[in-house]
C-alpha cells in the first residue's frame, strides 16, 4: 500500500534519540499510535529543536558572553526564582508517579514542561537587559545559575529517553555523572560552580519543506528500483526453458 515507514529510514534522517522520543511521547502505553514524516518533523522542531536545543544554546551562549563561561551561586533572589525552583523540585516525584502507572508519554511531557518554563524564565528575567548595568551583575549571575541548575534536572530526567543526546548536553554544561543522579535532584543548588563550554548544536531545526521533498524523491527512486527489479524477475520467469 505504500504506507510503511521503516525504522532504519527514520533514524537515518532524524537520529535514534529523536525517533525514540517521538515514539515514547506520541504513543501511550497499550494504545495504538500514528506516525508520519510530517508529524515527526513537527515534533522534532517543536520539542527537541525549539524547546530543548534552543534552551541549551541560549543558556551556554549567555554564560559565555557575560561571565566567560564560569559562574557561582548568587544570593540575589526574587520570587520568580522560587517558582522555577519549586517546579524543578516537583518534577521528579511527578515523573516517578506517572512512570509507576506506565504513563510514559505524560512523564515526558512533565519534563518538557520544565524545559518550557526555563525558556519562559529567560524571557521574564531578560538577562540581556540585566547585563547592561554592572550593578545587576549579581542578579544576572543568579539567573544564569538557576538556568543551568534547572537544565540539570531536565537533562537528568531525559537520560532514559535521549541516552545519546544527554551526555552531549552534560558535557557542554560541565555536569559530571554525580550531578545527573536522581538522588542529586533532592536539592536545587547542587552545583558549587558552573563551567560551561560551547559544543555542537543540539537538535538543529529541520526545514520541513526541504526535508519532505528529499524524502519523497528518495521514496520515488526506491519504488522505481523495486518495480524494475520485479519486472526483471517476471521477465526471467517467462523465458522458455532450454
C-alpha positions in Angstrom: 0.0 0.0 0.0 3.0 2.3 0.3 2.2 3.4 3.8 5.1 1.7 5.6 7.8 3.7 7.3 11.0 1.8 8.1 12.9 2.4 11.4 16.2 2.5 9.6 14.9 5.3 7.3 13.7 7.3 10.3 16.9 7.0 12.3 19.0 7.9 9.3 17.0 11.1 8.9 16.3 12.1 12.5 18.7 10.1 14.6 17.9 7.4 17.1 17.1 9.7 20.0 14.6 11.7 18.1 12.8 8.6 16.9 12.8 7.2 20.4 11.4 10.5 21.8 8.7 10.6 19.2 7.5 7.0 19.8 7.5 7.4 23.6 5.8 10.8 23.6 3.2 10.2 20.9 2.2 6.6 21.6 0.7 5.9 25.0 1.3 2.6 26.7 -1.1 -0.2 25.5 -2.6 2.1 22.8 -2.3 2.5 19.1 -0.3 5.4 17.8 0.3 7.0 14.4 3.4 8.2 12.7 4.1 10.3 9.6 7.1 12.1 8.4 5.2 15.4 8.8 4.3 14.6 12.4 7.9 13.5 13.1 9.3 16.8 11.8 6.8 18.9 13.6 7.5 17.1 17.0 11.3 17.3 16.3 11.2 21.1 15.7 8.7 21.9 18.4 10.1 19.9 21.3 13.7 19.0 20.5 14.9 21.9 18.5 12.8 24.9 19.7 12.3 23.9 23.4 15.3 21.8 24.4 18.0 22.6 21.9 17.3 26.3 22.0 17.3 26.3 25.8 20.7 24.7 25.9 22.2 27.0 23.2 20.8 30.2 24.8 22.0 29.3 28.3 25.5 28.4 27.2 25.8 31.5 25.0 24.8 33.9 27.7 27.1 32.3 30.3 30.0 32.6 27.9 29.1 36.1 26.9 28.6 37.6 30.3 30.8 35.5 32.6 33.3 33.8 30.4 31.5 30.5 31.0 32.1 30.4 34.8 29.5 31.4 37.4 28.7 30.6 41.0 25.6 30.7 43.1 24.3 34.1 44.0 22.3 35.3 47.0 20.3 37.8 44.9 16.9 36.0 44.5 13.4 37.0 43.6 10.0 35.3 43.8 10.2 34.3 40.1 13.3 32.2 41.0 11.3 30.3 43.7 8.7 29.5 41.1 11.3 27.9 38.8 13.0 26.1 41.7 9.7 24.7 43.1 8.7 23.4 39.7 12.1 21.7 39.2 11.9 20.0 42.6 8.4 18.8 42.0 9.1 17.3 38.6 10.9 14.2 39.7 8.1 13.0 42.1 5.5 13.7 39.4 7.5 11.8 36.7 8.0 8.9 39.1 4.3 8.7 39.9 3.4 8.7 36.1 6.0 6.1 35.3 4.7 3.8 38.1 1.4 3.7 36.2 3.1 3.3 32.7 2.1 6.8 31.6 5.4 7.3 29.8 4.2 10.0 27.4 2.8 12.0 30.2 6.0 11.7 32.1 8.0 13.1 29.2 5.5 16.0 28.9 6.3 16.9 32.6 10.0 17.0 31.9 9.5 19.1 28.8 7.1 21.4 30.7 10.1 22.2 32.9 12.2 23.0 29.9 9.5 25.3 28.6 9.4 27.0 32.0 13.1 27.6 31.7 12.6 29.3 28.3 9.9 31.4 29.8 12.1 32.3 32.8 14.7 33.7 30.3 12.0 35.9 28.7 10.8 37.1 32.1 14.2 37.8 33.6 15.8 39.2 30.4 19.5 38.6 31.1 20.5 40.8 28.2 18.9 43.8 29.9 20.5 43.0 33.3 23.9 42.8 31.6 23.7 46.4 30.5 24.2 47.6 34.1 27.2 46.4 36.1 25.2 46.8 39.3 22.9 44.0 38.2 25.9 41.5 37.8 24.9 39.5 41.0 21.3 39.3 39.8 22.4 38.2 36.3 24.7 35.5 37.9 21.7 34.2 39.9 19.5 34.0 36.8 22.1 32.1 34.7 23.0 29.8 37.6 19.3 29.0 38.1 19.0 28.2 34.4 21.9 25.8 34.4 20.6 24.1 37.6 17.1 23.7 36.1 18.7 22.3 33.0 20.5 19.7 35.2 17.0 18.5 36.3 15.8 18.4 32.7 19.0 16.6 31.5 18.9 14.0 34.3 15.2 13.2 33.7 15.7 12.9 30.0 18.6 10.4 30.2 16.2 7.4 29.8 14.6 8.9 26.7 17.6 10.6 25.0 20.6 8.4 26.1 22.8 9.6 23.1 22.0 13.3 23.5 22.0 13.9 27.2 25.8 13.2 27.6 26.4 15.9 25.0 24.3 18.4 26.9 26.1 17.4 30.1 29.5 17.9 28.6 28.5 21.4 27.4 27.1 22.4 30.8 30.0 20.9 32.8 28.0 18.2 34.5 29.6 15.0 36.0 27.9 11.6 36.4 27.3 12.5 40.1 25.4 15.6 39.0 22.9 13.6 37.0 21.6 11.1 39.5 18.0 11.1 40.8 19.4 11.5 44.3 21.1 14.8 43.3 17.6 16.2 42.4 16.6 16.3 46.0 18.4 19.7 46.1 18.3 22.7 43.8 21.7 24.3 44.1 23.7 21.1 43.8 26.4 22.7 41.7 29.0 24.7 43.6 30.3 26.3 40.4 29.2 26.3 36.7 31.7 25.9 33.9 30.1 25.7 30.5 31.7 25.3 27.1 30.2 25.7 23.7 29.6 22.5 21.7 27.7 21.2 18.8 24.1 22.4 18.3 21.6 20.1 20.0 18.9 19.1 17.5 19.3 21.7 14.8 15.9 22.8 13.3 14.7 20.9 10.2 13.5 22.7 7.1 10.2 20.8 6.7 9.5 21.6 3.1 13.1 20.7 2.0 13.2 17.5 4.1 9.8 16.3 2.9 10.8 16.9 -0.7 14.0 14.9 -0.2 12.1 12.1 1.4 9.6 12.0 -1.4 12.3 11.9 -4.0 14.2 9.1 -2.3 11.0 7.0 -1.9 10.1 7.5 -5.6 13.6 6.3 -6.5 13.3 3.2 -4.3 9.9 2.5 -5.7 11.2 2.7 -9.2 14.1 0.4 -8.3 11.7 -2.2 -6.8 9.4 -2.1 -9.8 12.4 -2.5 -12.2 13.6 -5.5 -10.2 10.2 -7.1 -10.1 9.8 -6.6 -13.9 13.2 -8.2 -14.4 12.2 -11.2 -12.3 8.9 -11.6 -14.1 10.6 -11.4 -17.5 13.2 -14.0 -16.4 10.4 -16.3 -15.2 8.7 -16.1 -18.6 11.8 -17.2 -20.5 11.3 -20.6 -22.2 13.2 -23.5 -20.7 16.1 -24.6 -23.0 
